[in-house]
Each structure stands twice: as structure tokens, then as C-alpha cells.
């Protein structure tokens, strides 16, 4: 009798140890991380990262761009940054959608500025002796924006066509379309700088309207102008490149700090979370 009791106690003790070991092993094991979201970035030089330096190719794609900043957080896996400097909405549709498919979870787009050639206009307006051409360019772009703000015209239609093309190729993706920062800090009333900032605000309004065309099933607009407040050209800590003494291709584009502001705005909008 005593041996049987002892054997039962030993068996119970062993079973208890096994249960405890299983519980401890389960508790100590690493939590399963959520899989990284498949991510594609599209657009123009602002999506490529021009202005930040550390360029990877002739498109001015940078290792300091906002898509690259997103990858560092490990919540997304960048399938491709297809953005390229100079791209219009039509170029995005024609050349950048190849990697989109049903497996893509997140798409970001920064495009529309080149439809108005805003960088070219700024280069013209900062060239001595081009005041008349600058004024004509500003007037033409104001007319184009006024037309686009009514939901018509080539700029608005180009944006809508681009967004629809992205949704068709990546039907399960969340699509985020960004605006552009105001380039100049506290411009004088009536100045060229104030006019350019006004054009940027108009462009952002058109992009926001195009993103909302299909309602919740369309794209989400992400404003970045607020993130750049206090950091335009002429501020103490500018996040926009401009060197009037040595003009270059990076002028009027964000620097690395500016692209971190883009990343922060997209993060706040939920672009990089499951």
C-alpha cells in the first residue's frame, strides 16, 4: 500500500512539473509579431526624396525619403518606391503601377505638382529678368487651379484617373494621397512668396477633393502643410532647400527633416499601422 501511494504521489508530482514547465514556456515565449504591411510608394520628386541627398538613382530616390523612413519602423515592407522626379499624374499611371497587386496593403502618393510645373515656375520666377514670364506663369496656374477646384479640368481629372488606376490594380490597399508644404515662411503680403504659398494651398485643396471623389472607398488625403509650419524658406530652421547664390535641383524640395515631417503626418493618419 505504501509503495502504491508513493508511486501515485511521484506521478502527480511529475505531472505537476510538466504542467508548470508548459505554462512557463508559453509565458516566456516571444509574442508573434504582426506581418509587415506590403507597401508601395508612388509619385514625383517629393515622394522620391529629392532634396534629402543620399540619392540611389537618376530619379532622385533617396535613402532619406519618407518611404524609407517608414521602413525603419518595421511595420511596413517596401515592395518598391516607384516615385521619380518630374512625374505628373499621367506619368505615375503610365510607368509606376507595375508592382501593384492584391497583396499590396498600403499605397502612398505625392503627385500633382508637376502637372502645374511648380518647380519650373519657381526657377523662372527667381531668375533675374524673367519677371514678365513669371507673372504670366502665375496667372496661367491660377486659372488652372480655379478650374480644377470646380471638379473639372485636366489637373483634377488627372488626379482622379491616377487614384482610380491605383485602386484598380491594388483593390485591397489603403491609399493615402499627400499634399505639399508651403514653401515660404511668413511672406510679405502681396509678394511673390505669398502668391506661391496661395497656389500651393489651392493645389492641396484640389488633391483633397480628388481623393474624396469615391468617398470612403477612394483615397485618404493627408495634409503636410501643418507639419511644416515654422520651417519654410526664410525661417530659422528651414525644412525646404533654397540657395539663391548657388541654384540647384534640390531647391524648393524638403530636406531630410522635411521628409521626417511627411512620415510623421502619414503615421498620424494611420498609413503605417495595421
C-alpha positions in Angstrom: 0.0 0.0 0.0 2.7 2.4 0.9 4.5 1.8 -2.4 1.4 2.4 -4.4 0.8 5.7 -2.6 4.4 6.7 -3.1 4.2 5.9 -6.8 0.9 7.9 -7.2 2.5 10.9 -5.4 5.5 10.7 -7.7 3.3 10.6 -10.8 1.2 13.5 -9.6 4.4 15.5 -8.8 5.8 14.8 -12.3 2.6 15.8 -14.0 2.6 19.0 -12.0 6.1 19.8 -13.1 5.2 19.1 -16.7 2.2 21.4 -16.5 4.3 24.2 -14.8 7.0 23.8 -17.5 4.4 24.1 -20.2 2.9 27.2 -18.6 6.3 28.8 -18.1 7.3 28.0 -21.7 4.1 29.6 -23.1 4.6 32.7 -21.0 8.2 33.1 -21.7 7.9 32.5 -25.5 8.1 35.6 -27.8 4.9 37.1 -29.0 4.2 36.6 -32.6 4.7 39.9 -34.4 2.2 41.1 -37.0 3.4 40.6 -40.5 4.8 43.8 -42.1 2.4 45.5 -44.5 3.3 45.4 -48.2 3.9 49.0 -49.2 4.3 50.8 -52.5 5.2 54.5 -52.8 4.3 56.4 -55.9 4.7 60.0 -57.2 7.1 62.7 -58.0 10.3 64.1 -56.5 8.6 64.7 -53.2 7.8 61.0 -52.9 11.3 60.0 -54.3 13.0 62.1 -51.6 14.7 64.8 -53.8 16.3 67.4 -51.5 17.4 64.9 -48.8 20.6 63.8 -50.5 21.9 60.1 -50.4 20.4 59.5 -53.8 20.1 56.0 -55.2 19.5 56.7 -58.9 18.6 59.3 -61.5 15.1 59.6 -60.2 16.5 61.2 -57.1 15.1 58.4 -54.9 16.7 58.9 -51.6 17.5 56.6 -48.6 16.2 59.5 -46.5 12.8 59.8 -48.2 9.6 59.4 -46.3 9.0 55.8 -47.7 12.5 54.9 -46.4 11.7 56.4 -43.0 8.6 54.2 -42.8 10.5 51.0 -43.5 12.8 51.7 -40.5 9.8 51.3 -38.2 9.4 47.7 -39.3 5.6 47.9 -39.6 5.8 48.0 -43.4 7.8 46.2 -46.1 8.6 48.5 -49.0 7.9 46.5 -52.2 9.1 49.5 -54.2 9.5 53.2 -54.1 8.5 53.8 -57.8 8.4 57.6 -57.5 10.6 59.6 -59.8 11.4 63.3 -60.1 9.4 65.1 -62.8 6.5 62.7 -62.7 3.0 64.0 -63.5 -0.2 62.1 -62.6 -0.2 60.7 -66.1 3.4 59.5 -65.8 2.6 57.8 -62.5 -0.2 55.9 -64.3 2.0 55.0 -67.3 5.2 54.0 -65.5 4.8 53.4 -61.8 1.9 50.9 -61.2 3.7 47.7 -62.3 4.2 46.3 -58.7 0.7 46.9 -57.6 -1.5 43.9 -57.0 -4.0 42.4 -54.5 -1.2 41.7 -52.0 -0.3 45.4 -51.5 -1.7 46.7 -48.3 -0.6 50.4 -48.3 0.0 52.9 -51.2 1.2 56.4 -50.7 1.1 59.0 -53.5 2.6 62.5 -53.8 1.7 63.9 -57.2 0.1 66.8 -58.9 2.7 69.5 -58.5 4.4 68.6 -61.8 1.0 68.9 -63.6 1.4 72.6 -62.9 5.3 72.5 -63.2 5.5 74.4 -59.9 9.3 73.8 -59.5 9.9 75.1 -63.1 7.8 78.2 -62.3 9.8 78.9 -59.2 13.0 78.6 -61.1 11.7 81.0 -63.6 10.4 83.4 -61.0 13.8 83.5 -59.2 15.7 84.2 -62.4 16.6 87.9 -62.9 14.9 89.5 -66.0 12.1 87.0 -66.1 9.5 89.0 -64.2 7.0 89.2 -67.1 7.3 85.5 -67.8 6.9 84.7 -64.1 3.7 86.8 -63.9 2.2 85.0 -66.9 3.1 81.7 -65.4 1.4 82.6 -62.1 -1.7 83.7 -63.9 -1.9 80.5 -66.0 -1.6 78.3 -63.0 -4.2 80.3 -61.0 -6.6 79.8 -63.9 -5.8 76.1 -64.0 -6.4 75.8 -60.2 -9.6 77.7 -60.3 -10.9 75.3 -63.0 -9.7 72.3 -61.0 -11.4 73.5 -57.9 -14.8 73.2 -59.6 -14.1 69.4 -60.1 -13.2 69.7 -63.8 -10.1 70.5 -65.9 -7.1 68.4 -66.7 -5.5 68.7 -63.2 -8.5 67.4 -61.3 -9.2 64.7 -63.9 -5.6 63.6 -63.9 -5.6 63.1 -60.1 -8.9 61.2 -60.2 -7.7 59.0 -63.0 -4.5 58.2 -61.1 -6.3 57.3 -57.9 -8.7 55.1 -59.7 -5.9 53.3 -61.6 -4.2 52.6 -58.3 -7.3 51.2 -56.7 -8.0 49.0 -59.8 -4.5 47.5 -59.6 -4.4 47.2 -55.7 -8.1 46.8 -54.7 -7.3 45.8 -51.1 -4.8 48.6 -50.4 -5.4 51.6 -48.3 -4.4 54.6 -50.5 -3.0 57.8 -48.9 -2.6 60.9 -51.1 -0.5 63.7 -49.6 -0.4 67.4 -50.2 2.6 69.7 -50.4 4.2 72.0 -47.8 4.0 75.8 -48.0 7.5 76.7 -49.3 7.9 80.2 -47.7 7.8 81.2 -44.1 5.8 84.4 -43.2 5.9 86.0 -46.7 5.1 89.7 -47.1 1.5 90.5 -48.2 1.3 90.8 -51.9 4.7 89.2 -52.5 5.7 86.5 -54.9 6.3 84.2 -52.0 2.7 84.8 -50.7 1.3 84.1 -54.2 3.3 80.8 -54.4 2.0 79.7 -51.0 -1.5 80.5 -52.1 -1.1 78.4 -55.2 0.2 75.5 -53.0 -2.9 75.8 -50.8 -5.1 75.7 -53.9 -3.3 72.7 -55.2 -3.7 70.9 -51.9 -7.4 71.6 -52.0 -7.7 70.1 -55.4 -5.8 67.0 -54.3 -8.0 66.6 -51.3 -11.1 67.0 -53.5 -9.9 64.3 -55.9 -9.1 61.9 -53.1 -12.6 62.3 -51.8 -14.3 61.6 -55.1 -15.2 58.0 -54.3 -15.9 58.6 -50.7 -14.6 56.1 -48.1 -13.7 53.7 -50.8 -11.4 56.2 -52.5 -8.2 57.6 -51.0 -7.4 59.4 -47.8 -5.9 62.9 -48.1 -3.0 63.7 -45.8 -2.2 67.3 -45.2 1.5 68.1 -44.6 1.3 71.9 -44.6 0.7 72.0 -40.8 3.7 69.8 -40.1 5.9 72.3 -41.9 4.7 75.4 -40.1 7.6 77.5 -38.9 10.0 75.6 -41.2 9.6 77.2 -44.6 12.2 79.1 -46.6 13.2 82.2 -44.6 12.6 80.5 -41.2 15.3 80.0 -38.5 15.1 76.2 -39.1 14.0 75.6 -42.7 13.0 72.2 -43.9 12.9 73.3 -47.5 16.1 73.7 -49.6 16.9 77.0 -51.3 20.2 78.6 -52.0 19.9 81.8 -54.1 23.6 82.0 -54.6 24.0 78.5 -56.0 20.8 77.3 -57.5 20.5 73.6 -57.9 18.0 70.8 -58.5 17.3 70.3 -54.8 15.9 73.9 -54.4 12.3 74.1 -53.3 12.3 70.4 -52.1 12.3 69.2 -48.5 15.5 68.2 -46.7 15.8 65.1 -44.5 14.0 66.8 -41.7 11.1 67.7 -44.0 10.7 64.1 -45.1 10.6 63.1 -41.5 7.7 65.5 -41.2 6.0 63.8 -44.2 6.5 60.5 -42.4 5.1 61.8 -39.2 2.0 63.1 -40.9 1.4 59.8 -42.7 1.9 57.9 -39.4 -0.6 60.1 -37.6 -3.1 59.4 -40.4 -2.6 55.6 -39.8 -0.9 54.8 -43.0 1.8 52.6 -41.5 -0.3 50.7 -38.9 -2.3 47.5 -39.4 
